[in-house]
Structure formats: structure tokens, C-alpha cells
Amino acid sequence: MNDDPKQEALAAWYKLLRQPEIPMDSEEHYDELLKAADEMERAGLINSAEWRVLVREAGGAFARSFAGLGGGT
């Protein structure tokens, strides 16, 4: 296990992006991703530029979910 809190938090965020542990609709998934990104920024694990990257990726996943298979995970 990696001892770097930033790397652990980012790995957890990307895992949530790709494979949420619980089924949720697209809006819930997007909200959870944003909450996680906000918390990482609040905790000082990422800076505002890194936060913006995560928000863009979450937005892209949200948009793809509607273009793809019916709006859920």
C-alpha cells in the first residue's frame, strides 16, 4: 500500500470514476466524484488546478453516461 495520502486519495477517486462500489445513477455518481474532489482540495491533498482536472473528468463521465447506455452505473 502506498503511504502517500495524495496518491491514495487520487487512486480512490479514479476507482470511483471507473468502478463505483455501489450502483448509482449518473447524477449520484457525478455528485460523489465532485464531493471527493472537493474533500481532497479542502484537505490540501490537491491544488485548484488538480481539482479542475478531476471536475472535468467527472463531467466527461457524466456526459458519456447519457451518450452511452442509459444514464447509470
N, C-alpha and C positions, 0 to 999 in steps of 0.2 A: 504494500500500500504506500502511496506517495504521502510524504509528510508535509507537502506544500499546500496550505489551505486554499490558495487561489486555484491551483491546478485541480484539486479535489472538487472545489465548487464548480469550476468550469466543466469538468468531466461529468458531474451530476446534471448540470444544465443540459449538456449535449445529449446525455442519455434520455432525459425527459423529452427533449426535442424529437429524438429518433424513435424511442420506445417507451412511452409512458407506462408506468406500472399498472395503472387502473384505466379502464376505458372511460373516455370523456369526449364530449362533443368538441368541435373545433374552437368554439368560443372559450370554453373552460380551459382547453389546452393552451390557447394563446394567453389567457389571463394568468395561468400558473407559470408560464415561461416569463411573463413580464414581472410577476411578483418575485420570482427567483433572481432575475437580473437586478431588480430594484434592491433586493436584500444584499446582493453581492456588492453593489455600489455603496449602499449605506454602511456596510461593514468595512469598507475600504479595501476590499479584495480586488476590485476593478475600478478603472477610472471612467470618466464620462465618455471618452472615445470608445472604449471597450464595451460600455453599456449600450451605446448606439449600435454597434455591430450586432450585439445579441438581439436588440429590439428589431433590427432589420431582418435578421434571420427568423425571428418569431413571426414577423409579419409575412415573410415569404412563405413560411409553412402554413400559415392561416390562409393565405390566398390560394396556395396549391391544394389545400383540402377541399375547397369549393370547386376548383377546376377538375379535381380528381374524382374520388369515389364517394361522394355523398356527404361530406362535411363532418366526419368524425374519425376518431382513432380507435 
